[in-house]
């Protein structure tokens, strides 16, 4: 029988390791501050955050990780370290769809870490505006949900915005029914964002038949509205329940267990290639036969995979549409570049919205 190590000895060992970890983390922070000095001396004045560099670091951590911690846990740990180190270099301000407690804020923390200064705004349009006016270096906006489909407001804003997509983050969404009601029979009205109501439609129809559902600007706003009511409830995340001191009546009421929302990071930067990237395009062809086939053909020719395609009215003319397309690869990759060059002569407008690292965690 193997000898069992005394608890006091194990605790002493953990204390010693904690001291070493703390020392190393602060050494890393000191290096980050030196990096900031070097960048400033070279004339750099913008954001010191580099999506491509951060993605490479996190992927390297996952490759080096020997366990027993999971790769995702290790990556999240280092994300917070990098976030805190970056805050020492230069505070990062990121606009998100508020108020505090929304899934967009949680996605912001997942991508940038909790040391970021998250700035709540009231609409997707305003997120773009805050970044365009350089009030914030970046913004986080939802673009599609695995259950509810695309978020049209985000696509439409790109038609007129000069901003680029700098990154993406995927956030697994769990919806909870919350409020002060003691049970479901007391519920007289449900508040939530329209996308969340759609993602919980079957559950709501089954468990709260006939109860009116009212769409509001965000899940967190729904939680705020019902905080002073006994019989009205909200559909939102756990963070909103904690923020507004609400009881969770039912957990995980989303109709699909793998309900995931994809968010994109918007800003002025154009990240370098990391070897595992995605490129988003806005393409206009005009209303003519065979236009879509001409768009797809160059990607097929050069072996470029398309992961998403969406059409939206261009707002330039009746029945005139633009296409939003996601492809695998970076715009500077050889085959992607060839496909894009071939595409230019086939379309009226080709706007590269951004080449950026695929979501890491």
N, C-alpha and C positions, 0 to 999 in steps of 0.2 A: 504494500500500500504506500502510495506516494506521500511524502511528508508535507503537511499543510503549513504554509508560511503564516506566522502570527500576524494578526490584523494590525498591530502597532507598527510592525516592520513594513508592511505594505503601505500604510499611511505615510510613514517617513519617506519611503521611496517616491510616492506620488508627490509629496511636498517638494522633494529635491527636483523632480522632473518639472513641476510647475515653475520653479525658480528659473530653470534653464530655458523653458519656453518663453517666459516673460522677458528674459534677457535677449533672446534671439528676436522676438517680435520688436523690441525697442531698437535693436540693431538695424532691423529692416526699415523701421520708421525713420531712423537717422539717414539711411541711404536714400529713402524717398525724398527727404528734405534736401539732400545734396543734388538729387536729380532736378528738383525744382530750381535750385540756384543755377545749375548748368543751363537749363532751358531759358531762364530769364537772361543770363549773360549772353546767350545766342540770339536774343531778341524776340523770343516767343512770349506772346502776351495773352493768347487765348486760353481755352480750357486745356489742362494738362491730362485730361482723361483721354485714353486712346483705346477704342473698342477692340481693335485688332490685337494690340498688345495684351489687354486683359484676357481676351479669349484664348490666346496662346498660353498664357500662364495657367489658367484654369484647366485647360486640356492637358498640359504637362503634369499638373498635380494629379489628375485622374489617372494618367499613365504611370506615374511613379508610386501611387498609393498601394502599399502592401497589405492593407487591412489591419485589424478587423473592421475599422470604419468603412462604410460604403463610399464609393467614388463621389456620390452626390453630397454626402455629409462633409467629406474632405473639401470638396469644391466650395460649398457654402461657407465653411470655416475660413478658407482663404479669401473668399469674396469679401467677408467682413473685415479681414485684416487689410486688404487692398483699399477698401472703402475708407477706413480710418487713416491709412497712410496718405491717401489722396487728399483727404480733408486737411491734413497738415501742410500739404503743398499749396493747395488753393481750394477753398470751399466750392462745391459743385451744387448749383441750383437747378432743379428739375421740376417742370410743370406737369401736373397730373390732374385727372378728372376728379374733383373733390365732391363733397367735403372729406375730411379725414376719415379713414376707415373703409374706403372703397377698395374693390379688387384692383383698381388701377394703381392705387397707392401701394398695395401689397406687391404688385408686379414691379413697381419702381424699386422697392426695397430688395426684391429678389435679384434684380439686375445690377443695381448700383450699390447695394449694401445700405445699412441703416445710418451711416455717417453722412449721407447725402442730405441736403436741405430740400425737402419736398414742398413744392408750392401748389396749393389747391386752387383750381380755377373751375368755372361753372359749366364749361362746354368744351367739346372737342375743337370747335372753331377757335375758342380763346386759347387753347393750348398751342395751336399753330401760331397764333398772333403773338403770344408771349415770347416764343422762340424767335420768330421773325424780327421782332423789335429788340432782340438780344436782352430782354429782361431776365431770361433763363437761358442756360447753355443748351439744355436738352428738354424734350418733352416725351411723355409716354402716352400713347393712344392705343385703344383696342382696334384691331383690324378684322378679326374673324373669330367665331366660336364654333367648336366642333358640333354643337347641337343647333344653335340658332342661326348659323350662317354668317355672312359678312356684315360689317358695320358700315353702312353706306356713307354716313357723314365723313368718315375718315377718307375713303376713296375720293369723294367729291372735293374735299379740301385740297387734295394734291393737284387737281386740275389747274388751280391758280397759284399754288404756293411754290416758292423757290427752294424750300427746305429739302434735305436729303434724308433718306433712311440710313441710320448709323448702326442699327442693331435690332435684335428681336429677343423677346422673352416669352416663354410659354408658362401659363399659370393654371394649375388644376383647380377648378372652381367647385366649391361645395356650398350649396345654398341651405340656409337654415330659416325656419319660421320662428320669429321672435316677437316678444311684446310683454304685456303685463296680464294678459288673459290667463285664467287658470286652466282652461281646456279649450278645445276646438269649438265646442258648442257656443262659446261666448263671443267668437270672432264675428265682427260685422263688416270688416273691410280689410283688404290686403293691399299694401303699398310695396312697389319695387320698381326697378328700371325695367323698361319694356323687354329687353333681352332676357333678363332673369325670369320675368313672368312667363316668357315663351319657353324657357328651359325647364320650367317646373309645371307646365300646363297640365300634363296628365295627373300629377299628384294633386294639384289644386282642384281639378275637376272631380277627382275621386273623393278627396277628404273634406273639401269645402265647397260642395256643389251649390251654385246659386249665390255665393258670396262675391260681391263686386271686387274686381281687381283694378287698381288705379296705378297708371304708370307715372313715375316721377323722374327727375334728372339723374339720380344715382341710387344705389342700394343704401349707402350711408345716409343720404337725405331721407330715404324712407324710414330708416331706423330713428332718425332725429324727429321726424313727424309723429311717430307713434309713441315716443317716449313719454308724452303727457296724456296718453289715452289708455283706458282700461280694456277696450274691446277691439281696437284696431291693431293690426300686426304688420310686420315687415318681413320681406324675404331679403336676407343679406348674409354677409360672412360673419364669422365669429368675432373678428376685430370690431365690427360695428356694434355687436351685442355688448362687448366689454366697454366700449367707449360711451354708450348711452345707457348702460346699466339695465339691459333688457334680459329677460329670461328666454332661453331657447326652448321653445315648445316641441319642435321636431327638428332633428338634424338630418342633413344630407337628403333634401327633398328633390334634388335635381332628377329629371327623368332618365338621364344617361349617367352611369357611374364614372365614365371617363370624360366627363364634361370639362373641356379645356379651352381657355381663351388665349389667343395669340395677340401679343402686344408688340408694337414696333417703337423704336427709339428714333425720334426726329431731331435734327440739328443741322449744323453747318458743315460738319466733318465728312470726309470721304475716306473710310478706312482702307488700309492696304490689304492685299490678299493674305489669307491665313492658311489656305489649303483646304478649308471646309466652309465655303461661303454660299451666299445666296444673292441673286441680283433681282431687283424689282424694276419693272418697266411700265411706262405709260405710252400706249401706242394709239394713234388715230389713223384710220384708213379711208374714211369717207364711206358713204353708203353705196357699195357696189358689190356685185356678185363675185364670189371666190376670194374676198378680201381676207377672211379668217384663215383659209387654207394657205394663202401666201405668207401670212405671219408665221404659221407653224412650220412651214417647209424648211427654212434655214436652220432651225433648231434640230429638226430630225436629221438633216444632212450632216451636221457637225457633232451629232451624238450628245446634244444638250437636253437634259430632262427638264420638263416643265412641271412644277409642283402646284401651280394655281393659275387660273385664268378667270377673270371677272369682267363683264361689260357694264358700263355706266353711261347714261346720256351725257353728251359732251357739253350741253347747254349752249352750243354754237349754232345749232340748226335743227329743224324737225327731223327726227329719226336718224340723227347723226350720233354715233357712239364712240367712246374710247374704250380701249381694253387695258386692264391692269393684269400684268403677267409676272409670275415669279419663276425664275429658272435657277437651276443649280450651277454654282460656279461664280467666279469674280469677273467683272468686266475686263480686267487685264489678262485673264487666262487666255491662252492662245486660241482655243476653239470657240470660246464665248465671244472673243473679239471678232473672229471671222464671221460668226453668225450675225452679230450686230451690224457689221459693215455690209453684209449681204442684205440685211433687212432694210437698211436706210433707203434704198431705191424703190422699195415696195410699199412704203407707207408715207402718209402726209406728215406725221409727227412721231418722233422717237425720243422719248425723254427717259433717261436712265435715272430713276428715283433713288438708286443707291445700290452699292455692292457692299455687303456687310457680313460679319461672322454669323453662322447659324447659332441658334440658342445652345448654350453649353450646359446649363443646369435648369 
